[in-house]
Structures are given as structure tokens and as C-alpha cells.
Amino acid sequence: MATYQLQINGKSVSAEADADTPLLWVLRDNLRLVGTKYGCGIAQCGACTVHLNGTAVRSCSLPISAVGNKKVTTIEGLSEKGDHPVQQAWSEVDVAQCGYCQAGQIMTAAALLNKKSKPTDQDIEMAMNGNICRCGTYHRIHEAVVLASTKISK
Amino acid sequence: METVKTNRRNFLKLATATTGGLILGFNWEANATTFNVLDEATFAADNNFNSYLSISSDNVITIFSPNPELGQNIKTSFPMIVAEELEADWLRVKVVQAALDTKKFERQLTGGSGAIPHSWERLRKAGATAKQMLLEAGAKRWNVSASSLVAENGMIVDKSVNRSLSYGELANEAALIPVPTDVKLKDKKDFKIIGQPIRNVDSMEMITGKPLYGLDFYREGMVFAMIQRPKSFGMKIKSVDAAAAKAATGIIDVVTFKNNVAVVGKSTWQVNKARKLLKIEYEIDSKIESTTDHDKLFKELLESKEATVRRKDGDVDTAFANAAKVISREYQCPFLPHNPMEPMNFFAHVRQDGVELVGPTQTPDLARNEVARLLGIAPDKITLEMTRLGGGFGRRLKADYVLEAAELSSLIKAPVKLIWTREDDMGGGSYRPAVRYRFQAALDKENNLIGYKLRGVGINSGNPTREDNFPSGAVDNLLIESVEYKSSITTGAWRAPITNFLAFAEQSFIDEVANEVKQDPIQFRLALLEKVKKSPVGVIKYDIDRMKTVIELAREKSNWGKNKNVIQGFSVYFSHRSYVAQVAEVVMKDGKPVIKKIYAAADCGIVVNLSGAYQQIRGGIVDGMGHAFYGSLTFKDGAAEQVNFNNYKLIRYKEVPEIDVHFVNNGIDPTGLGEPALPPTGGAIANALYKATGKRLYNQPFIKQEALTGVSLDSKM
């Protein structure tokens, strides 16, 4: 066990964990930031997606020892009031069914739009294809990403 | 978790925090709905009211949603129905997930697409009763007749003198009005909330990552646990060497019970790592099976002399003996795991004086009763709090994981959160059963369908047929039978049980028969329905007109057969009281078929929430398509060969075609929508792919079939 100083959602926090503990479980078990979900543990489903210095990463496969002082953003820190354009779009389009995968979907979409505010359909496809939604909300995911893009571009 | 825990004491606090107001308790008995106004004392003492609606004097309307929410959107739809009849301002309605209380709630489960059909009238009456009492309270206040007042948008309005009072302002007085025994429900054409697209009530919590699901539940002082179960069905523990696991960092204990070795520790990750250090020897306990054995087995069962007859009309032997032509086809499907995105988990705290259970379940009542039996205590010593479910698909109809958590907590005498990994989930059982069907049709010289036989054989499948479903009733000589093989591989209900595959097989077969007699596949089905209508044979459990209507609607909306640039396949199915017809549209690109679009025409009666209804149709189709193409769980020596998403594929974003949804607007009371859109999809796609490639798909997953060699599902191509 070691103590790690982490930059999470704009705050410096410390967490005690084994070096190989995935960031996902530090977020959940240590810091009780439970918006980031466990789905597969092998970076296949995207439910655990967070931002590392603005880039979407799979927190289930990122050991805590590799995080260093890079800035981690989780769904809880995407905006202060839940009003990030992607969050707004997700709510307006009423994307979720069970909702479990949606934090990961939102974080993936937010990272995409952060890099490219007007993505092509192909860009969206490339980004969102890594996130599984077992309820099959893909049509609305597409709609919400497009809507968020218009909100950001305004 | 703040708002989810709602035992009676919490509810009282919630409902009466603002000095009383109206609390209406109501019963959902099988034949009648009764209501009572409750004050705090009777409320606390009473056990006979199974749902509540409260209006506080500060004008907050609280409606309890008693059923588990797993994405079918019940937590939004139930209150919408109450609010409609109440004429409430939807923005002031607060929805609370009720805890398990079988004295208060009837049918507190999620399954069988049955929640809305079951509760529809009761919820409407609840809203209408409260509204009537508020009208009478207003009449009393102003000393006018109640019939001169109207209720609208959360207000009682006297239009003659242009005055109004909010429900909250009248709530205390309404509580003193005797409960009317006979209330008028709204004319359906006046619905303002029902039928609208209403946003999910948990939307904000979901998009901001608030704790909602079982896995999000943490309790100070709880320990974490994972269980190593035998990797092979049919094996049992011979010996356990837990020394290395026990010595690992953060591990508190290793406990063996039944066929389980539980590793208990201070964090999920430590437990997960330590579990890999267990050295467990297993020995054979019962049958050890492989998929290759099952393939042989199916052929034997199809020839077995001992079948259970499910339905017999007329004389099939004579019909088949006299047939000018017999068509015989077989269809097979594999086991499927449910794979809800949130794996199984549950919190249990077994104390001296009672048991606390918290987590995701579709059947809280069953879970509690089974835990009571396991621990030898009375069910009323157990509280069960339902979290939101990260999907269910039937997996959480079983309480195995709840029992594991409870048993472990009782052994280690500590509050414990039991977590299954994805590997545990996919390898741990309760699958959609593997099934094979043989369909046979006898045609006379004029190509009339004079005989029909179906034999369904399956592994732990129960009855894999739906013997009173279409086309039963349309054929004079018909035999439907089944054979079940008892296996050590566990199976259970999987979204649209049985029909999730049976519909594909049947609708493919009917298409093939239509093709054989050179009739348009839609016309062929309509003709069969016409025959049922004119001269039904035996019992039929489907509504001919409702089925006909969705067929015709799908035909119209898809421009069936009129667009020369696309290739279309048709399918229709009745399941769980509702009717869905689908047309799949394929285009050829570089000599390969691409599925571009699916049209769906659905009759689920009145649509409660248009937004949720679209989701159920589209989601059901995506689910049906994904599993028809990719879903396959195979076994070797009793163990699942695919246990995570690296070698078990679920459908993804770029593979879904456009889906065009249409509802039949017939004003029938709602008949359910959680499952019925899934069954027709595989058949519509297979029938379109046949037209496109000339090859029939007989087995799932499609992607392993020769007809689809080299085909990509990328619909965006």
C-alpha cells in the first residue's frame, strides 16, 4: 500500500492503495465517486471512462501508480451543476434506459467534442463505438452528441 | 443514498414534514381498489394500504413507484398515470422508489412486460380519487358546488369568478373529505400527460453520476467479497487451499460454504486479486457437458418417442400422409448470458435482530422469502431496499446472488457487499436455454396448408413452444410438442423468454412456406389470419384484428415491395399481450448485404410515455438484432468458453440500422412493451437476408452462418 496524491475534478486528494489498483476502484472504493462504473474490467465496454488531461481513458485498466499528477475528470466533475452541454443534451434527448453505461458514454462524447466541436458522423462513430449500451440506446446517443455539438458551437 | 430508503418511518417524515396535507392510501387487491385518507396515527398503525399518494401543504405531490426500475422506465410511467387523472402539474410531482413491502404492494416485480397492464386502472383511480377530494375541498371553501369547479394543472379553479387555489393550499381540507367510492375517470381523448414524451425522472442523477445502483451502495464498516464458484457446471469442491489468498494485502477472511469459496476483504480490488490466489480442487458431481454434446443431443431429442404433447388439432398423420408436399426445417439457438451492464451484486447485513438487504433485484419478494428460508427466520425480520438496476433482462429474477450475500454475512457476522465480476456473470449461469426446433408443413395440391407440426427440444427449457400462439387456429391438423433435457447448466428467463428465439424460427419458416407456395409473405400471413377469423381451430390466445392491424401498418409504412432499391423481409409476433410487426430493409453493397433500416409497427394499447415507448421498441430491436447476429455462449467440459467482452460480442454503436417506429392508436388499455419488440427482429432480418443472398439462416448466431461469410454489420457503410 502506498499513498497517492491525485488531481481529481480540480481538487488534490490523497488515496491509499496498492500500486496496481485500477483508478476505477480508487475512485469508487476510496473516494466514493461512484458515477464511474465497472462493466468488464478489461477496457472493452467503456462504462468506466474518465478524462486524463482531457483525453478519454478506461479507468478500469489504468493503475493508480501510472496516474501521477495528471488531471483526472470524472462524471461528477464534468460540470459543477450538471449543465455541461453534453449532460444537457443527454437529458434533453432522454438518452438513458437503465442508465448504467451513460456516464461512460457522456465522458467519451465530452472528450470527443473537446477535441473537435463539430465532429463528422464518422468521428462520432469512431469515438462512440467503444462504449457498449446493453439497452441499445445508440440512436439517442447519436442524437445527443449532435445536439451537444450544436450547443458547444453556438 | 438519500432518497431511496423509504421504509414507513422515512415516508412519514417525507409526507408529513410540512404539516400534514393529504395522504391517500390505496389497495391494489385483485378485484377492487379501495382508498383511505390517512393521518399520521392511522398511517403508522395501518398495514392495509399498498400504495400512497401524498400532497403536502407546500404543494409537493409525492407518488410512490413500487416496481423495480431496470430501464423499462416504470419509475416515470407509473406516476405519469396518477398525475394524469389527478390533473397535477407534472413539474411538481416527486417520484420515490418504494422499498419492498408485500403488505403494501402487490406484484412488486419487474418481468413479463406486466407492470403497466396490471396497474393501469388502479393508478388512474388513485389520481381521480384525490382529484375529486380536492374539488370537494375547494367547493367547501368557496361554498359552491364541486361540479362548478375544474381541476387543472395542480389547481382547483372557479372559472365563474376567476379564482383558484393550489392543491397544496387545499390538501389539509381535502384530507377531511370522505373518500368517494365512485369516481369518474378521464376521457382518454383528454389525456395531457399520458402519451407525451416525458423525461426519465432519474435523468439528473444519471447524468451527474449520483449513486443510484446496487454497486454504488456503500455502508461504513462493510466488507467486500467475491466468490469463486466452480468454473464448470457439474463440479463440486474437493479441497481448498486458501493460505496464499488469506495472506494477501487487505484480506480479512476466506470462507467456504456450499460450492462457494468467498474471499472477504477491505476493497474490491484486493478481493479480486486475492481470489486468483485460491487453490481449489474440484471433482465431478453430475453431468459435465460440452456444446458439441448438445449438438448431438438435439438430434436425438428430435427423434425421441417420448415427447410432451402441447397441442393437437385434427389428424396430422393423415394430413401429412396425404400431402402433395412436405416442408421440414430445423432451427437452433445457443445459450445466452443476460449481460446487464451492472453485474450481480448485493449488500447484506445479517444481525441478531434482523436482516438488511440492499441492491438490484427484479423480484424483491422472492429474494426476501428465499433469504428467510435460508436463514430460518421470518420474512418480516428482513428489510429489502431496491436500488435502480443497471439492466436486468431477466437475470435478476433469480435471487441466487442475494442468497450468497446473506449467507456470507451470516457466516462472517458483518455487513458485506458481494460483487460479481463480468467473468462471474457470464460464467455463472442462468442462461437463455439452448433450443432446437423442427417445423413441418403439409401442403395439398392446391398449395393449401393442411398440416403443421412443431417439435421444440431444449436444455432446461421448460416448454419451448407457445402452442396457442399464431399460426395455431389457422391449420386444421396441427401438432405441437416438446422434449426437455435436464442439464447441470442453469437456465432462466431471458428477455421475452422462449419467444426471443421461437419467433425467429417460426417467422422464418412461415416465410419459407409462403415462398414455396409463391405467395407474398405478408399476404400469406393475412390469409392465415383470415382463416382463423372465419373458422378458428381450437383455442387461440391472440387477437386476430390486432395482429392484422400491425401487419398492415408495417406494410404501409415500409412501402412494402414498392422500392426497387431495397430488399425487404417481414416478421410479426404476438408476445406478452402486445403485437409488433417489423420489416427489415437490406441493400447490397459490393456484393454484400447491409442492413439499413428496420420499420416497426407496434400495438401495445395506449402508449403511456412516448419517449420511453420509443426506447423499448428501438432497444428491443437492437437487442434482438445484436443477439441474433453475435450472441453465442459455448461450453467445453462444463465451463463457459466466453466470459468477457473480448470474446463475447455485444452489438455496438455503428452496427445499428435506422429504426422507424409506429404505434397503433386504438385506445386499448396498455398491454405492455418491455419485451414484445424483440422477438420479431431476427425473423425480419433473416427473411430479408434470404431475399438478398438466396440463403436461409437456420441457426443463431447468424454471423457464424455460411450465408454471412465476410458480411460486416456496419450499417453506416
Interface residues (C-beta under 8 A of the other chain):
Chain A: M1 A17 D18 D20 T21 P22 W25 R28 D29 N30 R32 L33 V34 G35 T36 K37 Y38 G39 C40 G41 I42 Q44 C45 A47 T74 I75 E76 L78 G82 Q87 W90 S91 E92 D94 A96 Q97 C98 G99 Y100 C101 Q102 A103 I106 D121 Q122 E125 M128 N129 G130 N131 I132 C133 R134 C135 G136 T137 Y138 H139 R140 I141 H142
Chain B: L70 G71 Q72 N73 P197 R199 N200 D202 S203 M204 M206 I207 T208 G209 K210 P211 L212 Y213 L215 D216 Y218 F224 T249 G250 S267 T268 W269 Q270 K273 N339 P340 M341 E342 P343 R388 L389 G390 G391 G392 F393 T421 R422 S611 Q615 R618 G619 G620 I621 V622 D623 G626 N644 F645 N646 L650 I651 R652 Y653 K654 V656 E658 I659 K716
